[in-house]
Amino acid sequence: MRRRRLAPLVAVSLTAALAPALAASPATAAPAAAPSAGTPSAVSPPAAKSALDRYAKQKPDWKRCEADSPAAYQCATVKVPLDYRKPGGKRIDLAISRIRTAEPGKRRGILLSNPGGPGGEGLWMPMMMKEELPASVLKSYDLVGFDPRGVGRSSPVSCNLTPEQENWLRPYKAETYAKDVAWARTVADKCRKKMGDRLPHITTRNTARDLDLVRAILGEKKISYFGYSYGTYLGAVYAQLFPARADRFVLDSAVDPQRAWRGMIQWWAEGAEPAFDRWTEWAAARSKTYGLGDTPKKVDRTFWNLVAQADEDPIEVDGQPTTGDEIRDGMRALAFTPKYASEAVVELKKAAAGKPASAKKPARITEGGGSGAPEWAGKAALAAETPADNGTASFWAVVCGDNSAAWSRDPETYRRDAIEDKGRYPLYGDFASSIKPCAFWGKSAEPVTVVKNKVGSLVVQNEWDSQTPLPSGQALHAQLKGSKMVTVLGGEGHGVYPSGNACTDGAVNRYLATGKLPAKDATCRATAESNAQARQNQKPDVLPGSPVPERAPNRF
């Protein structure tokens, strides 16, 4: 039976001002993290404690989330500080949701979840988790979801961006680079003007603090957590800030914290090259079926000849002219699934020869991944009546604001990197390394979080993941000294759980049910069925009463 897939799919201790404060009560609070030396504090610890205690004493007004949603699916809105260094200052809304366990006598605690992004709404996640998790896990937890700060129903941010301004993965060309620099500057300026004093505080560190405040409001000593993609980074940051409050953490398709965020975007180019080479070998071994060449070199030549032809004269696919850059853009994610890539290139080759071609298969390439907001962002924003550019605005707020030091302020740096990386990673290097709005962003309010701790967690990772390539997952595992890793050899797609693969699903389910990590790192082998399930992450799905996102190739 087909299991419904998740459609969407990221070392500084707590400051002295925050450390003692985020507890439901002194009797139930886990020990606070020690403050980092030299970390600035805007208020004294007693004042911060008093201010945050008032937040922790909130009583959520739980109501049915939607008129047509299940009664058990409840939503509420709580207040959180805009700036945790000044908890007595401005407040913003945080939308939370829950589905309570049907067996309260066996309840262990709460299981929070995040679908990825940055900028992904997660209020609907309890409904998805309720459907996917087995009874052995469901009995132990109240399932808790949330829209991260600045997203969806949690005081959503906007930059008033046009659809064209949301288009952000741009190939490097000498003749258009000045326009790209102007675009990046305009986006940063519009975000600064529209978001004002909120902009520096839409960060992963503050979202992690929000999670701990939710823990306190719900009267819990600890949280368990399930994070996908960007959600793995959020989980890792929470574990770093609040190690004593982290219970069972599953991190699926992992972000490397040391490369947040410019380096993670560049992973898309670096990871695509071995995937592309694997595709050429796969297609060559099936040359009688696809006719793209009987050696990897010939398959490679077939593809790049099409790119060159489209650069000279765009190839018309279903009435739409398609450039070589658009082919490269679309092929980047598609190369991770050799069958789909082969089918698309076959049809593209027909179109290039002026022959009738199926529009559907080459559309996997020609639709690309560099369009502005992912499709899920528009669906979710419409459902929540949030600004149309909310997904993109919140994305940049986090990607630029988490670690401004990772982004050069010199446009020439991006020009040089784009040229160099196009040579090193021909498929996508210039897209990933060219200029982004972060070049003109303000300085981060806090240093980047250095993740290095011994909190127990389970990292699960497909070998052939287009968004968070295998080395990214391995890097997070290395930084979480208490983690164990399950690698799916031959696994395709972004997002592992659930796939119907008894090996991977079993490891996750056992850990959530019992708290026992595998004795050592493990490998599972993908099956045709589990890969088919993983690839469903690239397609829209529908859950009743929830604005389900679609996983986009330009998000984590």
Residue pairs with C-beta under 8 A, 6 or more apart in sequence:
2 533
3 132
3 498
3 500
3 533
4 128
4 131
4 132
4 541
4 543
5 495
5 498
5 533
5 534
5 536
5 537
5 541
6 115
6 128
6 132
6 228
6 495
6 497
6 498
6 537
6 541
7 376
7 536
7 537
7 539
7 540
7 541
7 548
7 549
7 550
7 551
8 115
8 116
8 120
8 228
8 376
8 537
8 548
8 549
8 550
8 551
9 115
9 116
9 228
9 229
9 252
9 253
9 467
9 494
9 495
9 537
9 551
10 116
10 117
10 118
10 204
10 229
10 230
10 231
10 232
10 233
10 234
10 255
10 260
10 261
10 264
10 556
11 240
11 449
11 450
11 451
11 452
11 453
12 36
12 39
12 240
12 241
12 446
12 447
12 448
12 449
12 450
13 19
13 33
13 34
13 35
13 36
13 39
13 240
13 241
14 32
14 33
14 34
14 35
14 241
14 242
15 35
15 36
15 39
15 40
15 41
15 84
15 85
16 35
16 39
16 41
16 45
17 41
17 42
17 43
17 44
17 45
17 47
17 48
17 84
17 85
17 87
18 48
18 52
18 84
18 85
18 209
19 32
19 33
19 34
19 35
19 45
20 32
20 45
20 48
20 49
21 32
21 45
21 48
21 49
21 51
21 52
21 53
21 56
21 87
22 29
22 32
22 52
22 56
22 209
22 212
22 213
22 215
22 216
22 242
23 29
23 30
23 32
23 53
23 56
23 216
24 56
24 215
24 216
24 217
24 218
24 219
24 220
24 221
25 56
25 219
28 219
28 220
28 221
29 216
29 221
30 221
30 222
30 242
30 244
30 245
31 244
32 242
32 244
33 241
33 242
33 243
33 244
35 41
40 85
41 48
41 85
42 83
42 85
42 86
43 51
43 85
43 86
43 87
43 88
47 88
48 87
51 81
51 87
51 88
52 81
52 84
52 87
52 213
55 78
55 79
55 80
55 81
55 87
55 213
55 216
55 217
56 213
56 216
56 217
57 217
58 78
58 79
58 217
60 76
60 77
60 78
60 96
60 217
60 218
61 76
61 77
62 74
62 75
62 76
62 98
63 74
63 75
63 76
64 70
64 71
64 73
64 74
64 75
65 73
65 74
65 75
65 97
65 123
65 545
66 73
66 545
68 544
68 545
69 127
69 544
69 545
69 546
70 99
70 127
70 544
70 545
72 99
72 100
73 97
73 99
73 126
73 127
73 545
74 97
74 98
74 99
74 100
75 95
75 96
75 97
75 123
76 95
76 96
76 97
77 93
77 94
77 95
77 96
77 153
78 93
78 94
78 96
78 213
78 214
78 217
79 91
79 92
79 93
79 94
80 91
80 92
80 93
80 94
80 149
80 209
80 210
80 213
81 87
81 88
81 89
81 90
81 91
81 92
82 89
82 90
82 91
82 92
82 197
82 198
82 201
83 89
83 90
83 201
83 445
84 206
84 209
90 197
92 149
92 154
92 155
92 198
93 153
93 154
93 155
94 146
94 147
94 149
94 154
94 155
94 210
94 213
94 214
95 123
95 146
95 147
95 152
95 153
95 154
96 123
96 144
96 145
96 146
96 214
97 123
97 124
97 125
97 126
97 144
97 145
97 146
98 110
98 126
98 142
98 143
98 144
98 145
99 126
99 127
99 129
99 130
99 142
99 143
100 142
101 107
101 138
101 139
101 140
101 141
101 142
102 138
102 139
103 139
106 139
106 140
107 139
107 140
107 141
107 142
108 140
108 141
108 224
108 247
109 140
109 141
109 142
109 220
109 221
109 222
109 223
109 224
109 247
110 141
110 142
110 143
110 144
110 215
110 218
110 220
110 223
110 224
111 129
111 137
111 140
111 141
111 142
111 143
111 144
111 223
111 224
111 225
111 226
111 248
111 512
112 144
112 145
112 146
112 211
112 214
112 223
112 224
112 225
112 226
113 122
113 125
113 126
113 128
113 129
113 143
113 144
113 145
113 225
113 226
113 227
113 231
114 120
114 122
114 125
114 146
114 148
114 225
114 226
114 227
114 228
114 230
114 231
114 234
114 235
115 121
115 122
115 125
115 228
115 229
115 231
115 549
116 227
116 228
116 229
116 230
116 231
116 551
116 555
116 556
117 148
117 151
117 229
117 230
117 231
117 391
117 394
117 395
117 398
117 555
117 556
118 148
118 204
118 230
118 394
118 395
118 397
118 398
118 399
118 555
118 556
119 151
119 377
119 390
119 391
119 392
119 393
119 394
119 395
119 398
119 555
120 148
120 151
120 230
120 376
120 380
120 391
120 549
120 555
121 147
121 151
121 152
121 153
121 380
121 384
121 547
121 549
122 145
122 146
122 147
122 148
122 231
123 145
123 146
123 147
123 152
123 153
123 384
123 546
123 547
124 145
124 543
124 545
124 546
124 547
124 548
125 143
125 145
126 143
126 144
126 145
127 543
127 544
127 545
127 546
128 543
128 546
128 548
129 143
129 226
130 138
130 143
131 543
132 497
132 498
133 143
133 509
133 512
134 509
134 513
136 509
136 513
137 509
137 512
137 513
140 512
140 513
141 224
141 512
142 218
144 214
144 218
146 154
146 210
146 211
146 214
147 153
147 154
147 384
148 154
148 207
148 210
148 234
148 394
149 155
149 201
149 202
149 206
149 207
149 210
150 156
150 157
150 198
150 202
150 390
150 393
150 394
150 397
151 157
151 386
151 390
151 391
151 394
152 380
152 381
152 384
152 386
152 390
153 384
153 386
155 198
156 381
156 384
156 386
156 387
156 390
156 394
157 194
157 195
157 198
157 199
157 202
157 387
157 390
157 393
157 394
157 397
158 194
158 195
158 386
158 387
158 388
158 389
158 390
158 393
159 165
159 187
159 190
159 191
159 194
159 195
159 389
159 392
159 393
159 396
160 190
160 194
160 387
160 389
161 187
161 190
161 372
161 389
161 392
161 393
163 372
163 373
164 372
165 183
165 186
165 187
165 190
165 372
166 371
166 372
166 373
166 389
166 392
167 370
167 371
167 372
168 187
168 370
168 372
168 392
168 436
168 437
168 554
169 329
169 369
169 370
169 431
169 432
169 554
170 176
170 180
170 183
170 370
170 431
170 434
171 325
171 328
171 329
171 430
171 431
171 434
172 180
172 415
172 418
172 419
172 422
172 430
172 431
172 433
172 434
177 415
177 434
177 435
180 434
180 435
181 411
181 435
181 439
184 435
184 436
184 437
184 439
184 440
185 437
185 439
185 440
187 396
187 437
188 396
188 400
188 437
188 438
188 439
188 440
188 441
189 440
191 199
191 393
191 396
191 397
191 437
191 441
192 199
192 442
194 393
195 202
195 393
195 397
199 397
199 401
199 442
200 401
200 442
200 444
200 445
201 445
202 394
202 397
202 398
202 401
203 397
203 398
203 401
203 402
203 444
203 445
203 446
204 233
204 234
204 237
204 260
204 398
204 402
204 449
205 237
205 241
205 402
205 446
205 449
207 234
208 234
208 237
208 238
208 241
208 242
209 241
211 223
211 225
211 234
211 238
212 223
212 238
212 241
212 242
212 245
214 223
215 221
215 222
215 223
215 245
221 245
222 244
222 245
222 246
222 247
223 238
223 245
223 246
223 247
224 247
224 248
224 249
224 512
225 235
225 238
225 246
225 247
225 248
225 249
225 250
226 249
226 250
226 252
226 512
227 233
227 234
227 235
227 249
227 250
227 251
227 252
228 252
228 253
228 495
229 252
229 253
229 254
229 255
229 467
229 468
229 494
229 495
229 555
229 556
230 255
230 555
230 556
231 251
231 252
232 251
232 252
232 253
232 254
232 255
232 459
232 468
232 476
233 254
233 255
233 257
233 260
233 476
233 556
235 249
235 251
235 457
236 251
236 255
236 257
236 451
236 476
236 479
236 480
237 257
237 449
237 451
238 246
239 246
239 249
239 451
239 453
239 455
239 457
239 480
240 449
240 450
240 451
240 452
240 453
241 449
243 453
243 454
243 455
246 455
246 456
246 457
247 515
248 456
248 457
248 458
248 511
248 512
248 515
249 455
249 456
249 457
249 458
250 457
250 458
250 460
250 497
250 508
250 511
250 512
251 457
251 458
251 459
251 460
251 476
251 480
251 483
252 460
252 461
252 495
252 496
252 497
253 460
253 461
253 462
253 465
253 467
253 468
253 473
253 494
253 495
253 496
254 459
254 461
254 468
254 472
254 473
254 475
254 476
254 477
255 264
255 468
255 472
255 476
255 556
256 263
256 264
256 267
256 468
256 471
256 472
256 473
256 475
256 476
256 479
257 449
257 450
257 451
257 475
257 476
257 479
258 451
258 475
258 479
259 266
259 267
259 472
259 475
260 402
260 403
260 406
260 448
261 398
261 399
261 400
261 402
261 403
261 406
261 438
262 406
262 407
262 436
262 438
263 406
264 468
264 472
264 556
265 399
265 432
265 436
266 421
266 432
266 433
267 432
267 468
267 469
267 471
267 472
268 332
268 428
268 431
268 432
268 466
268 467
269 332
269 421
269 425
269 427
269 428
269 429
269 431
269 432
269 433
270 425
270 469
271 465
271 466
271 469
271 470
271 471
271 472
272 332
272 333
272 335
272 336
272 425
272 427
272 428
272 466
273 425
273 426
273 427
275 335
275 336
275 464
275 466
276 331
276 335
276 427
277 296
278 335
278 338
278 464
279 299
279 335
279 338
279 341
279 342
280 293
280 296
280 297
280 299
280 300
280 303
281 296
282 338
282 339
282 342
283 290
283 292
283 293
283 299
283 338
283 341
283 342
283 345
284 292
284 293
284 294
284 295
284 296
284 298
284 299
286 342
287 293
287 294
287 299
289 342
290 342
290 343
290 345
290 346
291 346
292 298
292 299
292 302
292 303
292 342
292 345
292 346
292 349
293 299
293 300
293 301
293 302
302 345
302 349
303 331
303 345
304 426
306 315
306 324
306 327
306 345
306 348
306 349
306 352
307 324
307 327
307 328
308 324
309 315
309 324
309 352
310 322
310 323
310 324
310 326
310 327
310 352
311 323
311 324
311 325
314 321
314 322
314 323
315 321
315 322
315 327
315 348
315 351
315 352
316 322
316 351
317 347
317 348
317 351
317 357
317 359
317 362
317 363
317 366
318 359
318 363
320 366
322 348
322 362
322 365
322 366
326 365
326 366
326 368
327 348
327 365
327 366
328 426
328 427
328 428
328 431
329 368
329 369
329 370
329 428
329 431
330 344
330 364
330 365
330 366
330 367
330 368
330 369
331 341
331 344
331 365
331 427
332 369
332 427
332 428
332 431
332 466
332 553
333 369
333 466
333 467
333 538
333 553
334 340
334 341
334 344
334 364
334 365
335 341
335 427
335 466
336 464
336 465
336 466
336 492
336 493
337 464
337 492
337 493
337 531
337 535
340 361
340 364
340 535
343 361
343 364
344 361
344 362
344 363
344 364
344 365
345 362
345 365
346 361
347 357
347 358
347 361
347 362
348 357
348 362
348 365
348 366
350 356
350 357
351 357
351 362
368 553
369 552
369 553
369 554
370 431
370 554
371 554
372 389
372 392
373 388
373 389
373 391
373 392
374 391
374 549
374 550
374 551
374 552
374 554
374 555
375 540
375 550
375 552
376 391
376 540
376 548
376 549
376 550
376 551
376 552
377 390
377 391
377 392
377 549
377 552
378 388
378 391
379 547
379 548
379 549
379 550
380 386
380 391
380 547
380 549
381 387
381 388
381 390
381 391
382 547
383 547
384 547
387 393
395 555
396 437
396 438
396 441
399 436
399 438
400 407
400 436
400 437
400 438
400 441
401 441
401 442
401 444
401 445
402 444
402 448
402 449
403 444
403 448
404 438
404 441
404 442
404 443
404 444
405 444
405 447
405 448
406 438
406 448
407 436
407 438
407 439
407 441
408 414
408 439
409 439
409 440
410 439
411 435
411 439
414 433
414 434
414 435
414 436
414 439
415 434
415 435
417 433
417 434
418 429
418 430
418 433
418 434
418 435
419 430
420 429
420 433
421 429
421 430
421 432
421 433
422 429
422 430
423 429
425 432
451 476
451 479
451 480
452 479
452 481
453 480
453 481
453 482
454 480
454 481
454 482
455 480
455 482
455 483
456 482
456 483
456 517
457 480
457 482
457 483
457 484
458 483
458 484
458 485
458 486
458 507
458 508
458 511
458 517
458 518
459 473
459 476
459 477
459 480
459 483
459 484
459 485
459 486
460 485
460 486
460 488
460 496
460 497
460 504
460 507
460 508
461 468
461 470
461 473
461 474
461 485
461 486
461 487
461 488
461 491
461 496
462 470
462 488
462 491
462 492
462 493
462 494
462 495
462 496
462 526
462 534
463 470
463 487
463 488
463 489
463 490
463 491
463 526
464 470
464 490
464 491
464 492
464 493
465 473
465 491
465 492
465 493
465 494
466 494
466 553
467 494
467 553
467 555
467 556
468 494
468 556
470 487
473 485
473 487
474 485
476 483
477 483
477 484
477 485
477 521
483 517
484 517
484 518
484 520
484 521
484 522
485 521
485 522
486 496
486 503
486 504
486 507
486 508
486 518
486 521
486 522
486 523
486 524
487 521
487 522
487 523
487 524
488 496
488 499
488 501
488 503
488 504
488 523
488 524
488 525
488 526
488 530
489 523
489 524
489 525
489 526
490 525
490 526
490 531
491 499
491 504
491 524
491 526
491 530
491 531
491 534
492 526
492 531
492 534
492 535
493 531
493 533
493 534
493 535
493 536
493 537
493 538
494 534
494 537
494 538
494 551
495 534
495 537
495 551
496 504
496 534
497 504
497 505
497 508
498 505
498 508
498 533
499 505
499 526
499 529
499 530
499 531
499 533
499 534
500 527
500 529
500 530
500 533
501 524
501 526
501 527
501 529
501 530
503 522
503 524
503 525
504 524
504 530
507 518
507 522
507 524
510 516
511 517
511 518
526 534
537 551
538 550
538 551
538 553
539 550
540 548
540 550
541 548
541 550
542 548
